[in-house]
Amino acid sequence: MSGHDFLRRMPESGAGFSRRDRFAQRFHIDYMLLFLLLAISGAGMVVLYSASGNSIETMHKQGIFFLIAYGAMFVMAQVPVDFMRRAAPWLYSLGVVFLALVLVMGIGAKGAQRWLGVGSIRFQPSEIMKLAMPLAVAAFLSRQVLPPRLLHIVLTLLLIAVPTALIIKQPDLGTAILVLVSGMVVLFYAGLQWWYIAAVVAAFGASLYPVWHFMLHDYQQKRILMLLNPESDPLGAGWNIIQSKTAIGSGGLHGKGWLEGTQSRLDFLPEGHTDFIIAVMSEEFGLIGVVLLITAYILVIARSMHIALNAQETFGRLLAASIATTFFVYVFVNMGMVAGMLPVVGVPLPFVSQGGTAIVVLMAGFGILMAIATEQKRIMSSQK
Amino acid sequence: MFENQQFKDHLKEAEVFKVRLGVMIGLMLMLFGVLIYRYYDLQIVNYLNYVTQSEHNRVHVEPIPPTRGLIYDTNGEILADNRPSYTLSIIVNKNTDLEVTLALLKTLVDITPADLEKFYKLKKQQIHPLEPIPLHYQLTEDEIARLAVNEYRLDGVQVDAELVRDYPYGELFAHTVGYVSRINETELAQFTEEQLRRYSGTYAIGKIGIESRYESDLLGEVGSQNVETNARGRVQRVLTRIDPKQGKNVTLNLDLKLQQQVVNALAGRRGSAVALNVKTGGVLAAVSNPGFDPNLFVTGISFNDYKALNESTETPLINRFIQGQFPSGSTIKPMLALAGLHLGFTDVNRTISDPGYFMLPGSTHMYRDWTLSKQGGGHGSVNLKRAIAESCDTYFYELAWRMGVDNIHPFGAHFGLGARTGIDIPNERAGIWPSRDWKRIKTKLPWYPGDNVNIGIGQGFVLLTPLQLAVMVSTIASRGDRFRPQLVKAVDGVVKAPIIDDHIDIKKEHWDAVFEGMQEVVHGARGTGKAFGVGADYLIAGKTGTAQVVGIAQGEKYNASGLNAVHRDHVLFIGFAPVDNPQIAVAVILENDDHKTGHAGLVARAIFDAYLRGIYRAEGEAINAVPTNNAAPGKLQKAISDPEADGAYESDTYDDSAYLQDDVKVPVEDSVRSNE
């Protein structure tokens, strides 16, 4: 740390040194974030119980994942931010190697090859990349003079492109988008010139055609086409969207009530406990439930943005903002796709959808946020 | 790290970051706004559409088919039953890989290519996407067990129990009870709205016989239930339910044991027999031989089975006693005798001298008596009773000629000739009871005197169904009451009243004379049917007949062995018993039998014995009191062939396949016209 960093701020009042805050400082916990996350995961469990058809087994599994996730968050919160920065290149490199290995010797299902198996343990390297990418890009850019020069921009894009391409190859469009976004937003927050942004948007528009024809798999093309006209194949590709829209719409303002959603409980809604769980929630808790959930997400993002704003230095700032923005993308893409606004890509609804690794990785991300949030206080307290 | 540090402007970086964060927060808020608007649009603006769609997904109205009414014989024996049958169906939805499922099913169940063909056809016609499509009917216990074990691998496959018709006596009642079969496309297309409602959930409909005529009674009233189903079409719970009403039970006049007796007596020979209750018109027994197994049709007959039945030269699908139309032969004589007496053309004592033939005045054409070829002459001096007993053709040639068709036709109509009897099963044919008008319309020719002569022996244009013969003899037995023949005795315990379609008042002595003549047929020393009354402790009145299939030219002899089987004569018998208080009237015809086997009269005797005396005989078992026959029907031949040789050979040419055609061919023979 350079000398003037921690001198810039002084504790605002004596209240900051209450017993509670001392505990929070010691263990680097951001109470507000923790409270919001607990609220969302609690609500998520309630919805999942209904969506899984009152499955105690699912509750049990999800509960264990939440324990692991909060554990991961706690552990990450203890890691010094500077250590993260130094470890970032190594984590990133490891992630890329694993992603390459997936393509060579991965285990797959449903036409995709996403897992690496070591003995009986299976894991998804792309999940590592969800954290490694913002870490690496933030670490790289925070070392440069900002706004970044063209050379650094090119290097950053390369840094982003390699793992993204590897994940698309698997293929796993949802994760690829999340990884891409988590890297790109760092560049944006680092002050990427508007002129470049405009150029990229234009280039993106121009690249639609080749991407459509050469990079997207048949089932991905089908998903996009189906989105434009789901009724064209009501029993096939369009079934999911028609049923999820029906579930959402039939919920109305108040919803049908917990455990009373007919669309999900009678199996009309496919994937109701995973990617499409918001449809179950919409059906049973209505627009009120949806708005409450969105509000909770907004608060999480707002708190995260606040942490980013108050971060002690560029690396933490960029990293925090990237994690917060990626979290937003999760929420928006998932809720948008279930409501028939966006193509169906495999993005779960954070802390509500069933699924272990996504929750653990997301929660680890919030652990990083907490580490950034409490860094200043840590320095302050160490001074005492 | 440090070398870069000195160039960094941390304050400026923080400022840039703040701006960027502000822009991003603005973007996020906008996108959240879009998201909330989208959910608002779905959940509030279009709420009604989606809630309707969701209900439509969830709730289905399911018909509950009623249980079809049972059919009993007169003693309460079940002739048409319902038994559970297990049907394998597949619900084809997006989760099903049909080919994989079918491949797996083939290893568990015996699925034929015909099953698959039908399945794909039904799949194309499917209306509701989650409707189960039947693949295979009548699963065996083993197959059900195998499917149950593999259920976890068979998503969308279901086994449904439904009640299907069962005919425990097989072909015994094929032509009376009839059968049900799957509702076919033609029937479905002709259904009214109301019928579509009544048959929702019901797959079978009566096709022939009682099953067809009493369809609306037997069917019952469909019930329904509102059920909640899941996406795979499985019922989760019943919301509301209206119970179906079972169809009405139908009790027949038919008697199982008597029916069996008739089949035994016919001993597999082609022909038919009808027994009527003289007092009510109730059909006690009605057999058309050969029959067929109606159970074949219930869940859909296979192509090969149907082809075999349909193309058989024995025509088992023809209901001979209402659709077979035959010349009556001499069985018409008692009725003509009554006509002659009643209308004053003859009396009991009037005699004629029979030279063995009859000739119209001014003609050389000989209408031969059957005795001419057999005995080289005629019956000699013959009165009415003897004419009946010995079946004197000349007597009735002359009588019919003198009466003329204008007298004969209306008189015969009183006995039900030439009109459908109105029996309560469909597809009955009316036969032909010729009249002057009928001939003019049909052939554009006038009525010739020779036509009258032919009617005298039930040939010429005369074509009657065995049931009409039975009604005729029953009307004689009841002394003028023509009851409508009815198979059904009661519907759901409500007994059907006998229906008298016609009555003719004739003097008692006229009836008595004909009764005596008919009794002489069976019990007289020279009766043509004297073999049939032997050993009976009751009196039988009867009349034998031989219906000619092909004509024989003038001066030629009829030689049965030289003819094709289908051109041989039909052997007929009508009768009733006991004479003093007639209970049962019978008509029997053995087609193209030509006296080669036991006579039709023996079949009638077996029926009388069974009905009046409770004597039942196994197939081939001879009537005890007939001396020369021991066991097999083949042996009966000798004993019978001699006494009864009722030849009435005019040079008519009748194609007996005519009864299989809709429009009866009316031949016009040169020989008859030349007599004009």
Boltz contact constraints between the chains, C-beta under 6 A:
constraints:
  - contact:
      token1: [A, 143]
      token2: [B, 4]
      max_distance: 6.0
  - contact:
      token1: [A, 145]
      token2: [B, 7]
      max_distance: 6.0
  - contact:
      token1: [A, 145]
      token2: [B, 8]
      max_distance: 6.0
  - contact:
      token1: [A, 146]
      token2: [B, 13]
      max_distance: 6.0
  - contact:
      token1: [A, 189]
      token2: [B, 17]
      max_distance: 6.0
  - contact:
      token1: [A, 189]
      token2: [B, 20]
      max_distance: 6.0
  - contact:
      token1: [A, 191]
      token2: [B, 16]
      max_distance: 6.0
  - contact:
      token1: [A, 235]
      token2: [B, 94]
      max_distance: 6.0
  - contact:
      token1: [A, 235]
      token2: [B, 129]
      max_distance: 6.0
  - contact:
      token1: [A, 236]
      token2: [B, 94]
      max_distance: 6.0
  - contact:
      token1: [A, 239]
      token2: [B, 94]
      max_distance: 6.0
  - contact:
      token1: [A, 246]
      token2: [B, 50]
      max_distance: 6.0
  - contact:
      token1: [A, 246]
      token2: [B, 53]
      max_distance: 6.0
  - contact:
      token1: [A, 246]
      token2: [B, 54]
      max_distance: 6.0
  - contact:
      token1: [A, 248]
      token2: [B, 42]
      max_distance: 6.0
  - contact:
      token1: [A, 249]
      token2: [B, 42]
      max_distance: 6.0
  - contact:
      token1: [A, 249]
      token2: [B, 43]
      max_distance: 6.0
  - contact:
      token1: [A, 249]
      token2: [B, 46]
      max_distance: 6.0
  - contact:
      token1: [A, 249]
      token2: [B, 50]
      max_distance: 6.0
  - contact:
      token1: [A, 250]
      token2: [B, 50]
      max_distance: 6.0
  - contact:
      token1: [A, 250]
      token2: [B, 51]
      max_distance: 6.0
  - contact:
      token1: [A, 250]
      token2: [B, 54]
      max_distance: 6.0
  - contact:
      token1: [A, 251]
      token2: [B, 43]
      max_distance: 6.0
  - contact:
      token1: [A, 252]
      token2: [B, 43]
      max_distance: 6.0
  - contact:
      token1: [A, 252]
      token2: [B, 47]
      max_distance: 6.0
  - contact:
      token1: [A, 262]
      token2: [B, 54]
      max_distance: 6.0
  - contact:
      token1: [A, 262]
      token2: [B, 58]
      max_distance: 6.0
  - contact:
      token1: [A, 263]
      token2: [B, 54]
      max_distance: 6.0
  - contact:
      token1: [A, 266]
      token2: [B, 58]
      max_distance: 6.0
  - contact:
      token1: [A, 266]
      token2: [B, 230]
      max_distance: 6.0
  - contact:
      token1: [A, 267]
      token2: [B, 230]
      max_distance: 6.0
  - contact:
      token1: [A, 267]
      token2: [B, 231]
      max_distance: 6.0
  - contact:
      token1: [A, 268]
      token2: [B, 57]
      max_distance: 6.0
  - contact:
      token1: [A, 268]
      token2: [B, 231]
      max_distance: 6.0
  - contact:
      token1: [A, 287]
      token2: [B, 39]
      max_distance: 6.0
  - contact:
      token1: [A, 287]
      token2: [B, 43]
      max_distance: 6.0
  - contact:
      token1: [A, 290]
      token2: [B, 39]
      max_distance: 6.0
  - contact:
      token1: [A, 314]
      token2: [B, 13]
      max_distance: 6.0
  - contact:
      token1: [A, 317]
      token2: [B, 17]
      max_distance: 6.0
  - contact:
      token1: [A, 328]
      token2: [B, 28]
      max_distance: 6.0
  - contact:
      token1: [A, 332]
      token2: [B, 31]
      max_distance: 6.0
  - contact:
      token1: [A, 335]
      token2: [B, 35]
      max_distance: 6.0
  - contact:
      token1: [A, 339]
      token2: [B, 38]
      max_distance: 6.0
  - contact:
      token1: [A, 341]
      token2: [B, 38]
      max_distance: 6.0
